[in-house]
Amino acid sequence: MRDLIDAALKDALKMQDKTRISTLRLIRAAIQDRDIVHRGAGKDPVSNDEIMQILAKMVKQREESAKAFEEGGRLELAEQERNEIAIIRGFMPKQFGDEEVRQACQQVIAEVGAEGLRDMGRCMNALKEKYAGQMDFSKASGVVKGLLQ
């Protein structure tokens, strides 16, 4: 994953795509920050799964920022955030649609053997472990809650 991001950064530098360059540098910085935290705790460098979690977090932050900019009437900044989202999503697996999220939730509920809302945490942990970066877990949480009630 790191090699893919580095190669994309080199290509962006050659093409002088300023938006792509800055976004890719932000991604690399976030990964390096996590590496430093891991090193301090005596852990291995960040894995590909953790990189997916970092990317998902970055997308979520930018979606919230874009929404705030739109509400504040700063459409050019909202557009910039959306451009960054598109670049970041290019490194993530294809996102699940609503029906795919529902099927994955049903499958995890069956695997975990969940019987009620008290098992929701176990279901969400299993979803996050199995489908990191592939779905919006806030939506998945609503689906799991609906299925468990």
Secondary structure in CASP SS format (residue, H / E / C, confidence):
PFRMAT SS
TARGET T0000
AUTHOR 0000-0000-0000
METHOD secondary structure of the structure
MODEL  1
M C 1.00
R H 1.00
D H 1.00
L H 1.00
I H 1.00
D H 1.00
A H 1.00
A H 1.00
L H 1.00
K H 1.00
D H 1.00
A H 1.00
L H 1.00
K H 1.00
M H 1.00
Q C 1.00
D C 1.00
K H 1.00
T H 1.00
R H 1.00
I H 1.00
S H 1.00
T H 1.00
L H 1.00
R H 1.00
L H 1.00
I H 1.00
R H 1.00
A H 1.00
A H 1.00
I H 1.00
Q H 1.00
D H 1.00
R H 1.00
D H 1.00
I H 1.00
V H 1.00
H H 1.00
R H 1.00
G H 1.00
A C 1.00
G C 1.00
K C 1.00
D C 1.00
P C 1.00
V C 1.00
S C 1.00
N H 1.00
D H 1.00
E H 1.00
I H 1.00
M H 1.00
Q H 1.00
I H 1.00
L H 1.00
A H 1.00
K H 1.00
M H 1.00
V H 1.00
K H 1.00
Q H 1.00
R H 1.00
E H 1.00
E H 1.00
S H 1.00
A H 1.00
K H 1.00
A H 1.00
F H 1.00
E H 1.00
E H 1.00
G C 1.00
G C 1.00
R C 1.00
L H 1.00
E H 1.00
L H 1.00
A H 1.00
E H 1.00
Q H 1.00
E H 1.00
R H 1.00
N H 1.00
E H 1.00
I H 1.00
A H 1.00
I H 1.00
I H 1.00
R H 1.00
G C 1.00
F C 1.00
M C 1.00
P C 1.00
K C 1.00
Q C 1.00
F C 1.00
G C 1.00
D H 1.00
E H 1.00
E H 1.00
V H 1.00
R H 1.00
Q H 1.00
A H 1.00
C H 1.00
Q H 1.00
Q H 1.00
V H 1.00
I H 1.00
A H 1.00
E H 1.00
V H 1.00
G C 1.00
A C 1.00
E C 1.00
G C 1.00
L H 1.00
R H 1.00
D H 1.00
M H 1.00
G H 1.00
R H 1.00
C H 1.00
M H 1.00
N H 1.00
A H 1.00
L H 1.00
K H 1.00
E H 1.00
K H 1.00
Y C 1.00
A C 1.00
G C 1.00
Q C 1.00
M C 1.00
D C 1.00
F H 1.00
S H 1.00
K H 1.00
A H 1.00
S H 1.00
G H 1.00
V H 1.00
V H 1.00
K H 1.00
G H 1.00
L H 1.00
L H 1.00
Q C 1.00
END
